[in-house]
Amino acid sequence: MRLSPDKIDYIAELILETIEGTPSLHIQTNSDLVYRVIADTIYDNIKAEEELDEQVSELINQHSGEVNAMEMDVGSLRNSMKRELAKKQGFIL
């Protein structure tokens, strides 16, 4: 995972503090629940991006012969494949 659980908790706390500190926003439920939803959403998003990265790696491995034969830049190929897969899956990077 790209972010440790401690960092996810820290980011969730910052977001909650921002929400609570914004006069035009009012939490109408338990703050702990809002915090947990924020942290879970961050975690789910990171997990989904990791799964997307795994799909890209699998595709590159499946076509490694073509990639090597055409002397493609694997980094650029990985980025463009990731963008395309994300777009098809409705995932915003």
Buried (B, 14 or more C-beta within 10 A) or exposed (E): EEEEEEEBBEBBEEBBEEBEEEEEEEEEEEEEEBBEEBBEEBBEEBEEBEEBBEBBEEBBEEBEEEBEEEEBEEEEBBEEBBBEBBEEEEBEE
